[in-house]
Amino acid sequence: MTNILAVTYWSFREPIFQSGALPYLRIIARTLPKGSTLYVLTLEKDNYNISKEEEEKILTDLHAHNIRLIRKRYYRFGLMALISWSLYLFHLTFICFSKNIRFIHAFGAPAGSIGYLLSKITGKQLILDCFEPHAEAMTENGTWTKESLAFKMQFKFEKLQLQRASAVIAHTLLISEYVKRKHEVLISKLYVRSNFVDFKLFDPANLVPENTRKSLGIAADDIICIYSGKVGGIYLEDELFEFFKTASEYWKNKFKAILLSDISPQALSDYLQKYSIDPNTVSAMLVPHSKVPEYLSAANFAICAVKPIPTKLYCSPIKTGEYWAMGLPVVIPKNIGKDSALIEQEQIGAVLSALNKEEYSLAVSKINSLFNPDKIMSLKEKIISIARKHRGIEAVESIYKEIYS
């Protein structure tokens, strides 16, 4: 029996949990010996509330996979967060001992800080998953300053969790050099994986794009750019709408943009007004992860809006893989994990070497050149094959089997 406590810093209904944690938790659960249980911590935000009826369905499904959910309220960094975490740690420590937990599996560096404390208190082994720099990323995107308490604490905890971890799972071998240079830590056991794609869910063969376009009131010959993700923070804001403005000038009224995002109607309206974009050109909606493929199937191309800050060289955007799985060319800034180089090398999209009007125009022109009627199907097949090669589940399964066998 190998019981595990998985620590995340996300709400259960949050898209990043649904695509970046839940599928991996299911893989871990089926990797474990018979009789084992996987306990999962989520931090619930008010805007991701779950109804009682929905909660029952979720818990029943998770129980079938030997997964038990531990839900705690999320608080932004501050006094309330510190007080709450004092209580949370006491409860989680009790769970570690009462449920005979052997491993603490932390998703991401913020959760890794909690994992470190629990591992230190209980003596349980710590596994860091999808590790990438968080503290420096928050300063690079302007959320924190290097003088802030939040940065100093997170940066310190990143060093401590790396020193403590029995194994680190990251998205690139380059993380070793970063950790050595920034934290003077040598990672003893490093595994590398990209974020995989659920090809059963993201399968264009199972979808009818015409129906989705019809339901959205979009013509068959319109050019649709789709973006799935947040606006702001580690993602582009004004630059995203500057790109949409450039695209609308190029394709005129044929261009449409769909945002699968939680951006508020007021914020969207403000951006459209700021960049003089016709309100009929850009629409936004937040849909369940299971519905995302329907909207992707209706698009002609997609954009990855991760800010090209230095630490994003170590990331693996989930959405890029999902775009590829649906056969979509992708516009992406430079130095975003391995994806930017792959898109340029394979000629399956456009890489923005800078964030300005000139680059947006070049990208739009490049994307338009890919829409050759005689080659569009072969391009789509090529992109899907690249997705299967670089975003397959096999590498993830083998890593978890090696760690938990």
Residue pairs with C-beta under 8 A, 6 or more apart in sequence:
1 33
1 35
1 36
1 100
2 32
2 33
2 36
2 102
2 103
2 404
3 36
3 37
3 38
3 39
3 99
3 100
3 101
3 102
4 28
4 32
4 36
4 37
4 38
4 39
4 101
4 102
4 103
4 104
4 105
4 404
5 39
5 40
5 41
5 92
5 95
5 96
5 99
5 101
5 103
5 104
5 105
5 118
5 124
6 21
6 25
6 28
6 38
6 39
6 40
6 41
6 104
6 105
6 106
6 107
7 41
7 104
7 105
7 106
7 107
7 111
7 112
7 114
7 115
7 118
8 17
8 21
8 40
8 41
8 42
8 43
8 106
8 107
8 108
8 111
9 43
9 107
9 108
9 110
9 111
9 114
10 16
10 17
10 20
10 21
10 42
10 43
10 107
11 17
11 42
11 43
11 44
11 45
11 48
11 74
12 42
12 44
12 48
12 50
12 58
12 69
12 71
13 48
13 49
13 50
14 45
14 48
15 228
15 229
15 289
16 318
17 42
18 288
18 289
19 195
19 289
19 318
19 322
20 107
20 130
20 195
20 318
21 107
23 196
23 198
24 107
24 129
24 396
24 400
25 38
25 40
25 67
26 65
26 67
27 393
27 396
27 397
27 400
28 38
28 105
28 400
28 404
29 36
29 38
29 65
29 66
29 67
30 65
31 397
31 400
31 401
31 404
31 405
32 38
32 66
32 404
36 66
37 66
37 67
37 68
37 99
38 65
38 66
38 67
38 68
39 67
39 68
39 70
39 95
39 99
39 101
40 62
40 67
40 68
40 69
40 70
41 70
41 71
41 72
41 92
41 111
41 114
42 69
42 70
42 71
42 72
43 72
43 73
43 74
44 50
44 71
44 72
44 73
44 74
45 74
47 262
50 58
58 69
59 69
62 68
62 69
70 92
70 95
72 84
72 88
73 84
75 81
75 84
77 150
85 114
89 114
89 117
89 118
89 121
92 114
92 118
93 118
93 121
93 122
95 101
96 104
96 118
96 121
96 122
96 124
97 122
101 122
101 124
102 124
102 125
103 124
103 125
103 126
103 127
103 404
104 115
104 118
104 119
104 122
104 124
104 125
104 126
104 127
105 115
105 127
105 129
106 112
106 114
106 115
106 116
106 126
106 127
106 128
106 129
106 161
107 129
107 130
108 129
108 130
108 131
108 132
108 134
109 128
109 131
109 132
109 133
109 134
109 135
109 154
109 157
109 158
109 161
110 134
110 154
112 126
112 128
112 131
112 157
112 158
112 161
112 165
113 153
113 154
113 157
113 158
113 160
113 161
115 126
115 128
115 161
116 126
116 157
116 160
116 161
116 164
118 124
119 125
119 126
119 164
120 164
125 166
126 161
126 164
126 165
126 166
127 165
127 166
127 167
127 169
127 403
128 161
128 162
128 165
128 167
128 168
128 169
129 169
130 169
130 170
130 171
130 195
130 316
131 162
131 168
131 169
131 170
131 175
132 170
132 171
132 175
132 311
132 314
132 315
133 158
133 178
133 182
133 311
133 314
134 154
134 158
135 144
135 151
135 154
135 155
135 158
136 155
136 182
136 310
136 311
137 234
137 309
137 311
137 312
138 144
138 150
138 151
138 154
139 145
139 146
139 151
140 307
140 309
140 310
140 311
141 233
141 234
141 307
141 309
143 233
144 150
144 151
145 151
146 152
158 183
159 183
159 184
159 185
162 168
162 179
162 183
162 185
162 187
163 185
165 187
166 189
167 189
167 190
167 191
167 403
168 175
168 187
168 189
168 190
168 191
169 190
169 191
169 192
169 193
169 399
170 190
170 191
170 192
170 314
171 192
171 193
171 194
171 195
171 314
171 315
171 316
171 337
171 338
172 192
172 313
172 314
172 316
172 337
172 338
173 190
173 192
174 313
174 314
175 187
175 190
175 314
176 186
176 187
176 190
178 314
179 185
179 186
179 187
180 186
191 399
191 402
191 403
193 316
193 395
193 396
193 399
194 316
194 321
194 337
194 338
194 390
194 391
194 395
195 316
195 317
195 318
195 321
195 391
196 321
196 391
196 392
196 393
196 395
196 396
197 321
197 322
197 324
197 325
197 387
197 391
197 392
198 393
199 325
199 387
199 388
199 392
201 290
201 293
202 292
202 293
202 296
202 322
202 325
202 326
203 293
203 325
204 293
204 297
204 326
204 327
204 380
204 384
206 293
207 293
207 294
207 297
208 297
209 297
209 298
210 220
212 294
212 295
212 297
212 298
213 219
213 220
213 222
213 224
213 298
216 258
216 283
216 298
218 224
218 256
218 298
219 254
221 254
222 254
222 255
222 256
223 247
223 251
223 254
223 255
223 256
223 300
223 301
223 371
224 256
224 257
224 258
224 298
224 299
224 300
224 301
225 244
225 247
225 255
225 256
225 257
225 258
225 299
225 300
225 301
225 302
225 303
225 331
226 257
226 258
226 259
226 260
226 295
226 296
226 298
226 299
226 301
226 302
226 303
226 323
226 328
227 240
227 257
227 258
227 259
227 260
227 261
227 302
227 303
227 305
228 260
228 261
228 292
228 295
228 296
228 302
228 319
228 322
228 323
229 235
229 260
229 261
229 305
229 319
230 261
230 262
230 263
231 237
231 240
231 259
231 261
231 263
231 267
231 305
234 306
234 307
234 309
234 312
235 305
235 306
235 307
236 305
236 306
236 307
236 333
236 355
237 271
238 271
238 274
238 275
239 305
239 355
240 303
240 305
241 271
241 272
241 274
241 275
241 277
241 282
242 275
242 355
242 357
242 360
243 303
243 331
243 360
243 363
244 255
244 257
244 275
244 277
244 281
244 282
245 275
245 276
245 277
246 357
246 360
246 361
246 364
247 255
247 257
247 360
247 364
248 255
248 277
248 278
248 281
250 361
250 364
250 365
250 368
251 364
251 368
253 278
253 281
255 281
256 281
256 282
256 283
257 281
257 282
257 283
258 282
258 283
258 284
258 285
258 295
258 298
258 299
259 268
259 282
259 283
259 284
259 285
260 284
260 285
260 286
260 287
260 292
260 295
261 284
261 285
261 286
262 286
263 284
265 284
268 282
268 284
269 279
271 277
272 278
272 279
272 281
272 282
287 295
292 322
293 322
293 326
296 302
296 322
296 323
296 326
296 328
297 326
299 326
299 328
300 328
300 329
300 367
300 371
301 328
301 329
301 330
301 331
301 349
301 367
301 370
302 319
302 323
302 328
302 329
302 330
302 331
303 330
303 331
303 332
304 317
304 319
304 320
304 323
304 330
304 331
304 332
304 333
304 336
304 339
306 312
306 315
306 317
306 332
306 333
306 336
307 333
308 333
308 334
308 335
308 336
308 352
308 355
310 335
312 335
312 336
312 337
313 335
313 336
313 337
314 337
315 336
315 337
316 337
316 338
316 339
317 336
317 337
317 339
320 330
320 332
320 336
320 339
321 387
321 390
321 391
323 330
324 330
324 348
324 383
324 384
324 386
324 387
324 390
324 391
325 384
325 387
325 388
325 391
326 384
327 379
327 380
327 381
327 383
327 384
328 383
329 348
329 349
329 350
329 367
329 370
329 379
329 383
330 339
330 343
330 348
330 349
330 350
331 349
331 350
331 352
331 363
331 367
332 339
332 340
332 343
332 349
332 350
332 351
332 352
333 340
333 351
333 352
333 355
334 340
334 351
334 352
334 353
338 390
340 351
342 348
342 386
342 390
343 349
343 350
343 351
344 351
346 382
346 386
348 379
348 382
348 383
348 386
349 366
349 367
349 370
350 362
350 363
350 364
350 366
350 367
351 363
352 359
352 360
352 363
353 359
370 376
370 379
372 379
